[in-house]
Amino acid sequence: MSGTTLDGAALAGWIRHAAGLVAADAERLTRLDAAIGDGDHGLNLDRGFTAAVAAIGALPEGAAPSKVLIAAGRAIVSKTGGASGPLYGTALRRAGRTLADEDEADATALGAALAAALEGVQELGQADEGDKTMVDALIPAVAAYEGALAGGADLASCARAAADAAARGADATIPLRARKGRASYLGARSAGHLDPGAASTALILRALADITVGEGGWSGSS
Amino acid sequence: MVGIVVISHSRTLADGVTEMARALGVGKAKVEPAGGDVDGGFGTSIDLVRHAVAAVDGGDGVVLLADLGSSVLTAKTFIEDTEGGAVLLADAPLVEGAVAAASMAAAGADLATVHAAAEAAREHRKT
């Protein structure tokens, strides 16, 4: 990984680091989900990302960025369970597809990949901003990334802007009333709780920002 | 004959709806359940959906029925991976849609007709 691009190994590092953050935070994510969902978000995502790490581990040395993300996405679709599997799996697969055969993703390509991920999530789940879902973290994240990029920021700064915006977006879900997913059955009672999907999106984008500055070495041990 | 797959978070619910659909498909309709996760627990599995579709696909297409939430997302994700438009998700209530689809499929209708019948089941009133 150079300072301004991410290769397949770097993106594999992202998946591993994200898996580590999810595993470390699984209990909190499950607790958030128990408040308004069906209480399995952390467990599901931990299982899915563990499978993703195994899948990318099985790829040949030097696999291209697209192959890494698509393999991770497929594993997540297959093994996660809940709504998160199809949603995160589709996000990663769409991101991977935009990277085509390139050996490295620069800031522009990574931004396009994140935008494609968002598009995939919205197409599949049909959620809009304000519905109290992962989209409430992902929309501001993509907007912040694109804003930073347009302002001439480098890849790491764009990724950090995205992660910060995702965290703020997740916090902003607290007062919202859910209009999608199991929480939507609770109506007004879903307000006052942070959406678990938005929380996990913020975590996964934090992992991306970490690896762009060389942090987050996930060694595979917890 | 158009095949039908019943997707549910619950294995027993998928099995039960399949039983009903087979009965109302007068023993002719090809209906398979894809309920629960791969370990038999609560949830949905794209792998079980794939397996069930393969079991009912006789070359005339397949209609998917899904209960709610991640069953729908799993169905849509499965379809995105399928080429040729031969698998359709019905925007229909699980039981009523499966029964309508099975009846129509048993009568030899094509994919579009079976799919439309499943979706029309949304309008069936009970009172």
Contacts between the chains, C-beta under 8 A, distances in Angstrom:
chain1	res1	chain2	res2	distance
A	77	B	46	5.8
A	77	B	77	5.8
A	78	B	45	7.8
A	78	B	46	5.9
A	78	B	47	6.1
A	81	B	37	5.8
A	81	B	43	4.4
A	81	B	44	7.2
A	81	B	45	7.7
A	81	B	70	7.4
A	82	B	43	6.7
A	82	B	70	5.2
A	83	B	69	5.9
A	83	B	70	4.4
A	83	B	73	5.5
A	85	B	46	7.6
A	85	B	70	7.1
A	85	B	73	7.8
A	85	B	74	7.4
A	86	B	46	7.6
A	86	B	70	6.7
A	86	B	73	3.8
A	86	B	74	5.6
A	86	B	76	7.1
A	86	B	77	4.3
A	87	B	73	6.6
A	89	B	77	6.9
A	90	B	77	6.1
A	90	B	80	7.5
A	124	B	73	6.0
A	124	B	76	5.7
A	124	B	77	6.7
A	125	B	73	6.6
A	181	B	69	6.5
A	182	B	69	6.5
